[in-house]
């Protein structure tokens, strides 16, 4: 057997059994919770919430919910860091690493 072929590692990661819709929905739940406090709410978060896909509210799995979260990863992480919302930060990291 060729020595080089033995060292090749398959780096493909399957998304099977990962519920990215649920991960993204959990992040949105945390955003809504944090931004209920006016100290952490601003025009950006009001517009973000206005643009949450209807499928989130209908609890209907839809990739638009994931796209909405993944398009604002850095802002979401900053929100959770500033508000010391460790659960939200963990949810965002989990969603980002597994799905975004």
Secondary structure, DSSP 8 states (H G I E B T S, - for coil): --HHHHT--------TT--HHHHHHHHHHHHHHHHTSGGG--HHHHHHHHTS-HHHHTT---HHHHHHHHTTHHHHHHHHHHTT-HHHHHHHHHHHHHH-
